[in-house]
Amino acid sequence: MFKDKILIGAVIGILADSLKLITNYTFWVFGFTKVVFWQIVATRFIQKEYLYHKLAYIVGAIADITFTSLLGIVFVYVIYLFGPKNLWTKGVGFGLVVWVIVFGTLLGQTVEDKLPQEPTGVVITLIAHIVFGFALAFFTKVLDQDKLVLVKRNKLMRTYKSKGE
């Protein structure tokens, strides 16, 4: 059904991001964390004193949605390259890898300098990324009706075809 893997991957990434943000916001409402993801993302672009300003949320939102669109595209291509078997495990694993790469390396010190986190806040980001991984798997399963299966022609060339063909 969906021949454009980039578009469907972006949509899957945005939908999964919505669930990740709902998770983060829910924990924020109940006081388990002092910041929301959009503030955390904005630390790469905005100075510390402006991170609670409305524009920080807008900048963080644009960056977050753009990045999760890219992650959705990458996830869709990973599934087509390696197959849909163990989709849920691949989704959670992908979410955990993203958490380690983004929060452990790319944003790590920047966030710590600008928005110091308590241990519970860090655990909330971990939980939200597990939800993100599950959501990637769920929306990939629900939205991608092609169900492409790898067919090996020879050891050097791989092609894909729909199951129904």
Residue, then its C-alpha position, 0 to 999 in steps of 0.5 A: m500500500f505505501k510505496d513511499k517509505i520516507l513518507i510513511g516512516a516520517v508519519i510513523g515517527i511522528l505518531a510514535d513521538s506523540l506517545k513518547l511526549i504523552t508519557n513524558y507529559t503525564f509524568w511531568v504533571f504528576g511531578f516525577t520530572k521537572v522538564v518536558f522533552w521539548q525543553i531538553v531538546a531546546t538545550r542544544f539551541i537556546q541559552k539556559e535562561y530562556l529554556y522556560h520561555k514559550l519560544a524554547y518550547i517551539v524550538g524544541a518541538i520543531a527539533d523533536i518532530t524533525f528528529t523523530s520523523l528521521l528516526g521513523i524513516v530509519f526504523v522503517y528501513v531497518i525493518y525492511l532490511f532485516g525483516p519484521k520478525n521480532l518487531w516488538t523487540k526491534g522497536v524497544g531495542f531501537g528506542l533504547v539505542v536512541w535513548v543512549i545515543v541522544f541522551g547519553t552522548l549527543l545531549g548529555q553534558t549540554v542538558e546537565d549544564k543547562l537543565p540538571q536532572e534528578p535520577t527520576g527525570v532520567v528514568i522518565t526519559l528511559i521509560a518514554h523511549i521504551v514507549f517510543g520503541f513500542a509505538l514505532a513497532f505498533f505503528t509500523k505494523v498497523l500502517d504499513q500494509d505492504k508487509l515486504v519480505l526479503v527475497k534473495r536472488n543471489k548473495l550479492m543482490r537483494t530485492y523486495k516484493s510484497k507477500g501477496e505477489 
